[in-house]
Structure formats: structure tokens, C-alpha cells
């Protein structure tokens, strides 16, 4: 059974990461501060946890797909 490349978890999660990175770079020139820290700084800090979450989701997703085959 061959999976569609469009439905591949790696492709989908890469798109999610690219959208998040685009969001950070869109805000980069903005001079918005929350708690004395630039919004970009907050987005990059939150991004660290986001990357880990994406990794965990990817592993679980791939394991489920392998079990189905």
C-alpha cells in the first residue's frame, strides 16, 4: 500500500513549521513588546516547545501508520 505524498506526515508537519516560521518573520520588524521582551523573542521561545511537540506528533503519527500496514 503506497501513501500519497500529500498526506505524508513529514510533508504536512514541514508545512506547519514553515507557516510558524513565516509568522515569526512577519512579526520580526514590528516593535511590539510583551513583558519587556520583543514579541519575536516570545515567538522564538514558544517555538522551542512547538518544535518538540511537532517531533512527538510526528513519531506517534508514523508509528500509527506503520501499525496499519
C-alpha positions in Angstrom: 0.0 0.0 0.0 1.5 3.3 -1.1 0.7 6.5 0.7 0.1 9.8 -1.0 3.0 12.3 -0.7 0.5 15.0 0.1 -0.8 13.0 3.1 2.7 12.2 4.3 3.2 13.3 8.0 6.6 14.8 7.2 5.3 17.0 4.4 2.3 18.1 6.5 4.4 18.9 9.6 7.0 20.7 7.4 4.3 23.0 6.1 3.1 23.7 9.6 6.7 24.6 10.7 7.1 26.8 7.6 3.9 28.6 8.4 5.1 29.2 12.0 8.4 30.4 10.8 6.7 32.8 8.4 4.6 34.1 11.2 7.8 34.9 13.2 9.4 36.6 10.3 6.3 38.6 9.5 6.4 40.0 13.1 10.1 40.5 13.1 10.1 44.2 12.0 7.3 45.0 14.4 8.4 46.7 17.6 5.8 45.0 19.9 6.9 44.2 23.4 5.2 41.9 26.0 6.6 41.9 29.5 9.6 43.9 28.3 10.6 41.3 25.7 10.0 41.6 22.0 7.1 39.6 20.5 9.6 37.9 18.2 11.6 36.8 21.2 8.4 35.3 22.7 7.5 33.6 19.5 11.0 32.0 19.2 10.9 30.9 22.8 7.5 29.3 22.3 8.8 27.8 19.1 11.2 25.7 21.1 8.3 23.9 22.7 6.4 23.8 19.4 9.3 22.0 17.7 9.4 19.3 20.4 5.6 18.9 20.2 5.8 18.6 16.4 8.5 15.9 16.8 6.4 13.9 19.3 3.3 14.2 17.0 5.4 13.0 14.0 6.7 9.9 15.9 3.3 8.9 17.1 1.7 9.5 13.7 4.4 7.5 11.9 4.0 4.6 14.4 0.3 4.5 13.9 0.7 4.5 10.1 3.3 1.6 10.4 1.0 -0.4 12.6 -1.8 0.0 10.0 0.4 -1.5 7.3 
